[in-house]
Amino acid sequence: MLDDAQVNPFIEDGFVRIDGAFSRETAAECRDLIWRDMDAAPDDPATWPRPWRDSGTMRKRRSRPRPTRCFCMPRSTFS
């Protein structure tokens, strides 16, 4: 469960850092898969994808109202 200190940055930035969520070994495996899938090498910048350009989509998305709270209620609440 995320607390308010984690939810707010997630809403603002689209990600949240959770220390210890998985092992260093798992992170290394995922990193290797990402480089492989991009057909790029971490030590060869010439193979890296070009920087992504914001075509205004993110600005449009961020102009929408943001939720202030997310919560779940037990199903029995509605019966």
Chimera marker file (.cmm) of the C-alpha trace (Angstrom):
<marker_set name="trace">
<marker id="1" x="0.000" y="0.000" z="0.000" r="1" g="1" b="0" radius="0.5"/>
<marker id="2" x="1.316" y="3.449" z="-0.873" r="1" g="1" b="0" radius="0.5"/>
<marker id="3" x="1.136" y="6.321" z="1.594" r="1" g="1" b="0" radius="0.5"/>
<marker id="4" x="0.381" y="9.953" z="0.662" r="1" g="1" b="0" radius="0.5"/>
<marker id="5" x="4.102" y="10.711" z="0.379" r="1" g="1" b="0" radius="0.5"/>
<marker id="6" x="4.304" y="8.081" z="-2.388" r="1" g="1" b="0" radius="0.5"/>
<marker id="7" x="0.920" y="8.627" z="-4.069" r="1" g="1" b="0" radius="0.5"/>
<marker id="8" x="1.376" y="12.347" z="-4.726" r="1" g="1" b="0" radius="0.5"/>
<marker id="9" x="4.683" y="11.979" z="-6.608" r="1" g="1" b="0" radius="0.5"/>
<marker id="10" x="3.159" y="9.072" z="-8.543" r="1" g="1" b="0" radius="0.5"/>
<marker id="11" x="0.284" y="11.292" z="-9.674" r="1" g="1" b="0" radius="0.5"/>
<marker id="12" x="2.690" y="14.112" z="-10.561" r="1" g="1" b="0" radius="0.5"/>
<marker id="13" x="5.483" y="12.109" z="-12.186" r="1" g="1" b="0" radius="0.5"/>
<marker id="14" x="3.888" y="8.834" z="-13.282" r="1" g="1" b="0" radius="0.5"/>
<marker id="15" x="6.179" y="6.612" z="-11.220" r="1" g="1" b="0" radius="0.5"/>
<marker id="16" x="7.106" y="5.935" z="-7.613" r="1" g="1" b="0" radius="0.5"/>
<marker id="17" x="10.323" y="4.537" z="-6.171" r="1" g="1" b="0" radius="0.5"/>
<marker id="18" x="9.855" y="1.636" z="-3.780" r="1" g="1" b="0" radius="0.5"/>
<marker id="19" x="13.163" y="0.595" z="-2.232" r="1" g="1" b="0" radius="0.5"/>
<marker id="20" x="13.578" y="-3.152" z="-1.794" r="1" g="1" b="0" radius="0.5"/>
<marker id="21" x="10.634" y="-4.052" z="-4.074" r="1" g="1" b="0" radius="0.5"/>
<marker id="22" x="12.796" y="-6.697" z="-5.785" r="1" g="1" b="0" radius="0.5"/>
<marker id="23" x="16.360" y="-7.989" z="-5.640" r="1" g="1" b="0" radius="0.5"/>
<marker id="24" x="19.394" y="-6.511" z="-7.397" r="1" g="1" b="0" radius="0.5"/>
<marker id="25" x="19.565" y="-9.724" z="-9.437" r="1" g="1" b="0" radius="0.5"/>
<marker id="26" x="16.016" y="-9.232" z="-10.716" r="1" g="1" b="0" radius="0.5"/>
<marker id="27" x="16.809" y="-5.596" z="-11.559" r="1" g="1" b="0" radius="0.5"/>
<marker id="28" x="19.893" y="-6.698" z="-13.520" r="1" g="1" b="0" radius="0.5"/>
<marker id="29" x="17.878" y="-9.303" z="-15.452" r="1" g="1" b="0" radius="0.5"/>
<marker id="30" x="15.218" y="-6.717" z="-16.321" r="1" g="1" b="0" radius="0.5"/>
<marker id="31" x="17.851" y="-4.185" z="-17.364" r="1" g="1" b="0" radius="0.5"/>
<marker id="32" x="19.468" y="-6.775" z="-19.655" r="1" g="1" b="0" radius="0.5"/>
<marker id="33" x="16.082" y="-7.586" z="-21.219" r="1" g="1" b="0" radius="0.5"/>
<marker id="34" x="15.331" y="-3.906" z="-21.839" r="1" g="1" b="0" radius="0.5"/>
<marker id="35" x="18.682" y="-3.311" z="-23.563" r="1" g="1" b="0" radius="0.5"/>
<marker id="36" x="18.176" y="-6.471" z="-25.632" r="1" g="1" b="0" radius="0.5"/>
<marker id="37" x="14.626" y="-5.501" z="-26.636" r="1" g="1" b="0" radius="0.5"/>
<marker id="38" x="15.824" y="-2.027" z="-27.673" r="1" g="1" b="0" radius="0.5"/>
<marker id="39" x="18.562" y="-3.688" z="-29.731" r="1" g="1" b="0" radius="0.5"/>
<marker id="40" x="21.038" y="-1.416" z="-27.978" r="1" g="1" b="0" radius="0.5"/>
<marker id="41" x="24.147" y="-1.745" z="-25.801" r="1" g="1" b="0" radius="0.5"/>
<marker id="42" x="24.547" y="0.145" z="-22.514" r="1" g="1" b="0" radius="0.5"/>
<marker id="43" x="28.225" y="0.828" z="-23.265" r="1" g="1" b="0" radius="0.5"/>
<marker id="44" x="27.653" y="2.025" z="-26.856" r="1" g="1" b="0" radius="0.5"/>
<marker id="45" x="25.711" y="5.321" z="-27.061" r="1" g="1" b="0" radius="0.5"/>
<marker id="46" x="25.594" y="5.038" z="-30.855" r="1" g="1" b="0" radius="0.5"/>
<marker id="47" x="23.094" y="2.181" z="-30.425" r="1" g="1" b="0" radius="0.5"/>
<marker id="48" x="20.827" y="4.059" z="-27.998" r="1" g="1" b="0" radius="0.5"/>
<marker id="49" x="17.366" y="5.156" z="-29.168" r="1" g="1" b="0" radius="0.5"/>
<marker id="50" x="16.946" y="8.823" z="-29.941" r="1" g="1" b="0" radius="0.5"/>
<marker id="51" x="15.453" y="10.980" z="-27.156" r="1" g="1" b="0" radius="0.5"/>
<marker id="52" x="11.688" y="10.959" z="-26.958" r="1" g="1" b="0" radius="0.5"/>
<marker id="53" x="9.916" y="14.204" z="-27.845" r="1" g="1" b="0" radius="0.5"/>
<marker id="54" x="6.770" y="15.350" z="-26.115" r="1" g="1" b="0" radius="0.5"/>
<marker id="55" x="4.219" y="16.181" z="-28.793" r="1" g="1" b="0" radius="0.5"/>
<marker id="56" x="2.050" y="17.901" z="-26.207" r="1" g="1" b="0" radius="0.5"/>
<marker id="57" x="0.322" y="14.714" z="-25.072" r="1" g="1" b="0" radius="0.5"/>
<marker id="58" x="1.747" y="14.841" z="-21.554" r="1" g="1" b="0" radius="0.5"/>
<marker id="59" x="0.839" y="18.504" z="-21.143" r="1" g="1" b="0" radius="0.5"/>
<marker id="60" x="-2.722" y="17.761" z="-22.235" r="1" g="1" b="0" radius="0.5"/>
<marker id="61" x="-2.931" y="14.820" z="-19.852" r="1" g="1" b="0" radius="0.5"/>
<marker id="62" x="-1.623" y="16.857" z="-16.940" r="1" g="1" b="0" radius="0.5"/>
<marker id="63" x="-4.177" y="19.599" z="-17.495" r="1" g="1" b="0" radius="0.5"/>
<marker id="64" x="-6.945" y="17.225" z="-16.410" r="1" g="1" b="0" radius="0.5"/>
<marker id="65" x="-8.036" y="17.301" z="-12.778" r="1" g="1" b="0" radius="0.5"/>
<marker id="66" x="-6.038" y="14.934" z="-10.623" r="1" g="1" b="0" radius="0.5"/>
<marker id="67" x="-7.630" y="12.550" z="-8.165" r="1" g="1" b="0" radius="0.5"/>
<marker id="68" x="-7.022" y="13.459" z="-4.544" r="1" g="1" b="0" radius="0.5"/>
<marker id="69" x="-7.648" y="10.017" z="-3.043" r="1" g="1" b="0" radius="0.5"/>
<marker id="70" x="-7.949" y="6.434" z="-4.190" r="1" g="1" b="0" radius="0.5"/>
<marker id="71" x="-9.602" y="3.935" z="-1.928" r="1" g="1" b="0" radius="0.5"/>
<marker id="72" x="-11.357" y="0.600" z="-1.913" r="1" g="1" b="0" radius="0.5"/>
<marker id="73" x="-14.443" y="-0.347" z="0.039" r="1" g="1" b="0" radius="0.5"/>
<marker id="74" x="-15.536" y="-3.848" z="1.032" r="1" g="1" b="0" radius="0.5"/>
<marker id="75" x="-18.233" y="-5.314" z="-1.202" r="1" g="1" b="0" radius="0.5"/>
<marker id="76" x="-20.502" y="-5.663" z="1.876" r="1" g="1" b="0" radius="0.5"/>
<marker id="77" x="-20.689" y="-1.860" z="2.039" r="1" g="1" b="0" radius="0.5"/>
<marker id="78" x="-22.968" y="-1.845" z="-1.023" r="1" g="1" b="0" radius="0.5"/>
<marker id="79" x="-25.398" y="-4.580" z="0.044" r="1" g="1" b="0" radius="0.5"/>
<link id1="1" id2="2" r="1" g="1" b="0" radius="0.2"/>
<link id1="2" id2="3" r="1" g="1" b="0" radius="0.2"/>
<link id1="3" id2="4" r="1" g="1" b="0" radius="0.2"/>
<link id1="4" id2="5" r="1" g="1" b="0" radius="0.2"/>
<link id1="5" id2="6" r="1" g="1" b="0" radius="0.2"/>
<link id1="6" id2="7" r="1" g="1" b="0" radius="0.2"/>
<link id1="7" id2="8" r="1" g="1" b="0" radius="0.2"/>
<link id1="8" id2="9" r="1" g="1" b="0" radius="0.2"/>
<link id1="9" id2="10" r="1" g="1" b="0" radius="0.2"/>
<link id1="10" id2="11" r="1" g="1" b="0" radius="0.2"/>
<link id1="11" id2="12" r="1" g="1" b="0" radius="0.2"/>
<link id1="12" id2="13" r="1" g="1" b="0" radius="0.2"/>
<link id1="13" id2="14" r="1" g="1" b="0" radius="0.2"/>
<link id1="14" id2="15" r="1" g="1" b="0" radius="0.2"/>
<link id1="15" id2="16" r="1" g="1" b="0" radius="0.2"/>
<link id1="16" id2="17" r="1" g="1" b="0" radius="0.2"/>
<link id1="17" id2="18" r="1" g="1" b="0" radius="0.2"/>
<link id1="18" id2="19" r="1" g="1" b="0" radius="0.2"/>
<link id1="19" id2="20" r="1" g="1" b="0" radius="0.2"/>
<link id1="20" id2="21" r="1" g="1" b="0" radius="0.2"/>
<link id1="21" id2="22" r="1" g="1" b="0" radius="0.2"/>
<link id1="22" id2="23" r="1" g="1" b="0" radius="0.2"/>
<link id1="23" id2="24" r="1" g="1" b="0" radius="0.2"/>
<link id1="24" id2="25" r="1" g="1" b="0" radius="0.2"/>
<link id1="25" id2="26" r="1" g="1" b="0" radius="0.2"/>
<link id1="26" id2="27" r="1" g="1" b="0" radius="0.2"/>
<link id1="27" id2="28" r="1" g="1" b="0" radius="0.2"/>
<link id1="28" id2="29" r="1" g="1" b="0" radius="0.2"/>
<link id1="29" id2="30" r="1" g="1" b="0" radius="0.2"/>
<link id1="30" id2="31" r="1" g="1" b="0" radius="0.2"/>
<link id1="31" id2="32" r="1" g="1" b="0" radius="0.2"/>
<link id1="32" id2="33" r="1" g="1" b="0" radius="0.2"/>
<link id1="33" id2="34" r="1" g="1" b="0" radius="0.2"/>
<link id1="34" id2="35" r="1" g="1" b="0" radius="0.2"/>
<link id1="35" id2="36" r="1" g="1" b="0" radius="0.2"/>
<link id1="36" id2="37" r="1" g="1" b="0" radius="0.2"/>
<link id1="37" id2="38" r="1" g="1" b="0" radius="0.2"/>
<link id1="38" id2="39" r="1" g="1" b="0" radius="0.2"/>
<link id1="39" id2="40" r="1" g="1" b="0" radius="0.2"/>
<link id1="40" id2="41" r="1" g="1" b="0" radius="0.2"/>
<link id1="41" id2="42" r="1" g="1" b="0" radius="0.2"/>
<link id1="42" id2="43" r="1" g="1" b="0" radius="0.2"/>
<link id1="43" id2="44" r="1" g="1" b="0" radius="0.2"/>
<link id1="44" id2="45" r="1" g="1" b="0" radius="0.2"/>
<link id1="45" id2="46" r="1" g="1" b="0" radius="0.2"/>
<link id1="46" id2="47" r="1" g="1" b="0" radius="0.2"/>
<link id1="47" id2="48" r="1" g="1" b="0" radius="0.2"/>
<link id1="48" id2="49" r="1" g="1" b="0" radius="0.2"/>
<link id1="49" id2="50" r="1" g="1" b="0" radius="0.2"/>
<link id1="50" id2="51" r="1" g="1" b="0" radius="0.2"/>
<link id1="51" id2="52" r="1" g="1" b="0" radius="0.2"/>
<link id1="52" id2="53" r="1" g="1" b="0" radius="0.2"/>
<link id1="53" id2="54" r="1" g="1" b="0" radius="0.2"/>
<link id1="54" id2="55" r="1" g="1" b="0" radius="0.2"/>
<link id1="55" id2="56" r="1" g="1" b="0" radius="0.2"/>
<link id1="56" id2="57" r="1" g="1" b="0" radius="0.2"/>
<link id1="57" id2="58" r="1" g="1" b="0" radius="0.2"/>
<link id1="58" id2="59" r="1" g="1" b="0" radius="0.2"/>
<link id1="59" id2="60" r="1" g="1" b="0" radius="0.2"/>
<link id1="60" id2="61" r="1" g="1" b="0" radius="0.2"/>
<link id1="61" id2="62" r="1" g="1" b="0" radius="0.2"/>
<link id1="62" id2="63" r="1" g="1" b="0" radius="0.2"/>
<link id1="63" id2="64" r="1" g="1" b="0" radius="0.2"/>
<link id1="64" id2="65" r="1" g="1" b="0" radius="0.2"/>
<link id1="65" id2="66" r="1" g="1" b="0" radius="0.2"/>
<link id1="66" id2="67" r="1" g="1" b="0" radius="0.2"/>
<link id1="67" id2="68" r="1" g="1" b="0" radius="0.2"/>
<link id1="68" id2="69" r="1" g="1" b="0" radius="0.2"/>
<link id1="69" id2="70" r="1" g="1" b="0" radius="0.2"/>
<link id1="70" id2="71" r="1" g="1" b="0" radius="0.2"/>
<link id1="71" id2="72" r="1" g="1" b="0" radius="0.2"/>
<link id1="72" id2="73" r="1" g="1" b="0" radius="0.2"/>
<link id1="73" id2="74" r="1" g="1" b="0" radius="0.2"/>
<link id1="74" id2="75" r="1" g="1" b="0" radius="0.2"/>
<link id1="75" id2="76" r="1" g="1" b="0" radius="0.2"/>
<link id1="76" id2="77" r="1" g="1" b="0" radius="0.2"/>
<link id1="77" id2="78" r="1" g="1" b="0" radius="0.2"/>
<link id1="78" id2="79" r="1" g="1" b="0" radius="0.2"/>
</marker_set>
